[in-house]
């Protein structure tokens, strides 16, 4: 149940908000250092106050310890001067003083409850051995101090065993002093700091809210601009150069928008071209049919001539439809490649053999140049389509007595097919558009040789399905070279 609540909590939409996350980060960045500084100041004050209190008390205790020796208090505790000093110290620091002799007996207790008792304490024994201490008990609010009562042996009291100047510990003063004043001061400081913290938290909340809103404003402008484009109010490029990140997002969106516009324009042009290409043969058929119907006694030869023309127009329409269907299948067949290991040299020779009769009609020489045997993982049907379209176009758009050279080569990753002709060439401004559907460089010549304007579009799609590239280079009146580069090993996507 706890995990479900936690999961639901993090799935709330508000926690995915950049503004909320920025607010939390800014708020915590202000709050955490404040809390650390507060704790540091209070701890520093407490440590300093305790150290000062220890130092003051220890100085007083050392003076009293000297007086104890001077007034021989360890043997006679009736000295009013010493008793007054002890009472004054006890009252001044709200504490208690125990004077312990060398037999570990309490000879004086300012509280008057432990006199005559034996006290065995680690701190007292250590003090007799020369190690005094001052411990602070923050839980119970007091400082416990041990002070040695040291007597220096004079020359009159000196012996061979104890020479003059020897310091002897005659007893120990065990003192407990209250730290209520320090605690009270700490409470006052805590209250004041708490008030300051509350004010700081309110200020931090306001500042974090304003900063988070200001920092996310450019993203809101991007969202609003995209919304306006989506609703169709504008097609202008977005510009939000506030941050490098927003600039990158906007540039990517503008590039996408430009690409979508190109695709939309291409789609509209494609529809217009399809309509035109399909309408032209139908118009011709209708004109021929109407001409026959208007001539009641037309001779059989005229009927035959008109029917031949009608059949040619229908065949042309059929070619366009078949090419369109092939193009649609290629668009949808990215995952339908029938990959097998194919010898590209043998496949190219078969296609050249099939196209040689067409080349002979135009007196075009076909030449295959193979630098090495090429074996690759490809779809044989689609690869045949690529080679056939490129070689057939090179024949059709060539000059009389021209030449078409097909060159095969490969490295350790790719194989390349170059189809070069000596034809009319392609103008530089048309090189980028030759793969568009129904685009023709020379429309009149294309109609004479029966092209549909879809061959290169089909070819490029088939090459892209193989994760390859196709590039065209051309010089007008000198010829054109198409270079196809395809991986030797197919990698499924």
ZINORRA-V247387 format. One record per backbone hydrogen bond with DSSP energy under -1.0 kcal/mol. NH is the residue of the N-H (numbers start at 1). CO is the residue of the C=O. Records with the same first field share a line. If there is no record, write none. Layout:
# ZINORRA-V247387
NH = CO / CO
This chain:
# ZINORRA-V247387
5 = 1
6 = 2
7 = 3
8 = 4
9 = 5
10 = 6
11 = 7
15 = 12
16 = 13
17 = 14
21 = 17
22 = 18
23 = 19
24 = 20
25 = 21
26 = 22
27 = 23
28 = 24
29 = 25
30 = 26
31 = 27
32 = 28
34 = 30
35 = 31
36 = 32
37 = 33
38 = 34
39 = 35
40 = 36
41 = 37
42 = 38
43 = 39
44 = 40
45 = 41
46 = 42
47 = 43
48 = 44
49 = 45
50 = 46
51 = 47
52 = 48
53 = 49
54 = 50
55 = 51
56 = 52
57 = 53
58 = 54
59 = 55
60 = 56
61 = 57
62 = 58
63 = 59
64 = 60
65 = 61
66 = 62
67 = 63
68 = 64
69 = 65
70 = 66
71 = 67
72 = 69
73 = 68
75 = 72
76 = 72
83 = 79
84 = 80
85 = 81
86 = 82
87 = 83
88 = 84
89 = 85
90 = 86
91 = 87
92 = 88
93 = 89
95 = 90
96 = 176
98 = 174
99 = 108
100 = 172
101 = 105
104 = 101
106 = 117
107 = 99
108 = 99
110 = 97
112 = 109
116 = 106
117 = 114
119 = 104
125 = 121
126 = 122
127 = 123
128 = 124
129 = 125
130 = 127
131 = 126
135 = 144
137 = 142
141 = 137
142 = 137
143 = 177
144 = 135
145 = 175
146 = 133
147 = 173
149 = 171
151 = 168
153 = 166
159 = 162
165 = 153
166 = 163
168 = 151
170 = 149
171 = 149
172 = 100
173 = 147
174 = 98
175 = 145
176 = 96
177 = 143
178 = 93
179 = 141
183 = 179
184 = 180
185 = 181
186 = 182
187 = 183
188 = 184
189 = 185
190 = 186
191 = 187
192 = 188
193 = 189
194 = 190
195 = 191
196 = 192
197 = 193
198 = 194
199 = 195
200 = 196
201 = 197
202 = 198
203 = 199
204 = 200
205 = 201
206 = 202
207 = 203
208 = 204
209 = 205
210 = 206
211 = 207
212 = 208
213 = 209
214 = 210
215 = 211
216 = 212
220 = 216
221 = 217
222 = 218
223 = 219
224 = 220
225 = 221
226 = 222
227 = 223
228 = 224
229 = 225
230 = 226
231 = 227
233 = 228
247 = 243
248 = 244
249 = 245
250 = 246
251 = 247
252 = 248
253 = 249
254 = 250
255 = 251
256 = 252
257 = 253
258 = 254
259 = 255
260 = 256
261 = 257
262 = 258
263 = 259
264 = 260
265 = 261
266 = 262
267 = 263
268 = 264
269 = 265
270 = 266
271 = 267
272 = 268
273 = 269
274 = 270
275 = 271
276 = 272
277 = 273
278 = 274
279 = 275
280 = 276
282 = 278
283 = 279
284 = 280
285 = 281
286 = 282
287 = 283
288 = 284
289 = 285
290 = 286
291 = 287
292 = 288
293 = 289
294 = 290
303 = 299
304 = 300
305 = 301
306 = 302
307 = 303
308 = 304
309 = 305
310 = 306
311 = 307
312 = 308
313 = 309
314 = 310
315 = 311
316 = 312
317 = 313
318 = 314
319 = 315
320 = 316
321 = 317
322 = 318
323 = 319
324 = 320
325 = 321
326 = 322
327 = 323
328 = 324
329 = 325
330 = 326
331 = 327
332 = 328
336 = 333
339 = 337
340 = 378
342 = 376
344 = 374
347 = 343
348 = 344
349 = 345
350 = 346
351 = 347
352 = 348
353 = 349
354 = 350
355 = 351
356 = 352
359 = 355
360 = 356
361 = 357
362 = 358
363 = 360
364 = 359
365 = 402
367 = 404
369 = 406
371 = 408
376 = 342
377 = 488
378 = 340
383 = 379
384 = 380
385 = 381
386 = 382
387 = 383
388 = 384
389 = 385
390 = 386
391 = 387
392 = 388
393 = 389
394 = 390
395 = 391
396 = 392
397 = 393
398 = 395
402 = 399
404 = 365
405 = 420
406 = 367
407 = 418
408 = 369
409 = 416
411 = 414
415 = 486
416 = 409
417 = 484
418 = 407
419 = 482
420 = 405
421 = 480
424 = 397
430 = 427
433 = 430
436 = 433
438 = 453
439 = 436
446 = 442
447 = 443
448 = 444
449 = 445
451 = 446
458 = 454
459 = 455
460 = 456
461 = 457
462 = 458
463 = 459
464 = 460
465 = 461
467 = 464
468 = 463
469 = 485
471 = 483
473 = 481
475 = 479
477 = 424
478 = 475
479 = 475
481 = 473
482 = 419
483 = 471
484 = 417
485 = 469
486 = 415
488 = 413
